[in-house]
Amino acid sequence: MYNSRCLLIGLLLFIFCSYEEKICACTKEYMPVIAGGEQFNNFCLATCAGYDEDEIIIFNN
């Protein structure tokens, strides 16, 4: 059976691990988009910045 100390340590580790930085790998293609009033070089960079797909506006040339 788990004691309260182990449970607390497990909870703290879970919280710490939940806040780890997300790793993103995007290509360097230039297809500009706007999200949150900020311009990004491509869709992938905007999603890595934390914007949802429905918040991203793609420029059509």
Phi, psi and omega in degrees: 000141179282139174267172186294330179294315179295321179296317179295316179297317178298320179295317179296320178295320178298315180296316180299314181292333180290338182263009178297148182289137179284135179265128179238143176231111181241153174285170180262015180300146181254101174222084191300142177225163176236136176215127179062029180079006181245140179267137176238152182291335177200171184300318182300315180297324178292318179291325177292335177282355175106005180274142176281159182304323182283355178262357186256129179254123180266131177286134174249118180271000000 
